[in-house]
Amino acid sequence: MGVIGIGTDLVEVERFRLALRRTPGLTERLFSDAERAYAARRRDPTERLAARFAAKEAVMKAMGVGLWRFPLRDIEVVRAASGAPSVRLHGRAAVLAADRGVTEWRLTLTHTSTMAQAIAVAL
Ligand SMILES: CC(C)(COP(=O)(O)OP(=O)(O)OC[C@H]1O[C@@H](n2cnc3c(N)ncnc32)[C@H](O)[C@@H]1OP(=O)(O)O)[C@@H](O)C(=O)NCCC(=O)NCCS
């Protein structure tokens, strides 16, 4: 299985917090119910959401598409029982990935109170 693309993104948690506060409904537009429910259980949900936003941008970069070619909710970060994150695509993102021959993803996240980063690999 070959590498089709890699992508990364780094998000400033406080800037992201302001963006979510300023735009009503943005959280629901960007994140699935499961992503929001997971974040809501943590001490600072925004830190988790920032990491997931970084993941969505990283996935777009790995597919070689510009931002906002499809709704960001089409890219979902799911969590295994171990805590390991993975990528699940829906809608136009799934179609685009299939067109590019992507059959699997690898994703890693890291975050602190100030920064959140994701790296995605399309296989
Ligand atoms: C994975 C681990 C090293 C995280 O390190 P950390 O420095 O505390 O936190 P980081 O910000 O660098 O990474 C956090 C991210 O690592 C990812 N992660 C968690 N568990 C993981 C695992 N088993 N494999 C790969 N990635 C994992 C998650 O995406 C997490 O972000 P999220 O909680 O928002 O989903 C640490 O949680 C660990 O050692 N886990 C091993 C499994 C474990 O002990 N689980 C405890 C519950 S049973």
The ligand as a Gaussian input file, in Angstrom:
#p B3LYP/6-31G(d) Opt

LIG

0 1
 C       -1.414000       8.481000      23.816000
 C       -0.726000       9.228000      24.930000
 C        0.771000       9.010000      24.811000
 C       -1.116000      10.696000      24.859000
 O       -0.069000      11.517000      25.248000
 P       -0.229000      12.972000      25.865000
 O        1.098000      13.597000      25.804000
 O       -0.943000      12.878000      27.163000
 O       -1.272000      13.772000      24.926000
 P       -1.109000      14.324000      23.438000
 O       -1.764000      15.658000      23.408000
 O        0.257000      14.236000      22.883000
 O       -2.008000      13.287000      22.620000
 C       -3.377000      13.208000      22.838000
 C       -3.941000      12.478000      21.678000
 O       -3.277000      11.218000      21.500000
 C       -4.166000      10.358000      20.809000
 N       -4.134000       9.058000      21.444000
 C       -4.674000       8.690000      22.614000
 N       -4.461000       7.377000      22.828000
 C       -3.777000       6.904000      21.757000
 C       -3.284000       5.606000      21.394000
 N       -3.449000       4.566000      22.177000
 N       -2.646000       5.494000      20.200000
 C       -2.487000       6.563000      19.392000
 N       -2.941000       7.809000      19.693000
 C       -3.571000       7.971000      20.866000
 C       -5.546000      10.976000      20.884000
 O       -5.890000      11.482000      19.616000
 C       -5.379000      12.112000      21.875000
 O       -6.185000      13.219000      21.615000
 P       -7.741000      13.208000      22.009000
 O       -7.828000      12.772000      23.439000
 O       -8.171000      14.603000      21.792000
 O       -8.388000      12.230000      21.090000
 C       -1.162000       8.706000      26.306000
 O       -2.541000       8.974000      26.497000
 C       -0.938000       7.220000      26.445000
 O        0.127000       6.804000      26.834000
 N       -1.904000       6.385000      26.134000
 C       -1.692000       4.930000      26.116000
 C       -2.962000       4.230000      26.372000
 C       -3.430000       4.548000      27.739000
 O       -2.699000       4.628000      28.685000
 N       -4.721000       4.733000      27.845000
 C       -5.321000       5.126000      29.070000
 C       -6.770000       4.839000      29.047000
 S       -7.053000       3.112000      29.113000

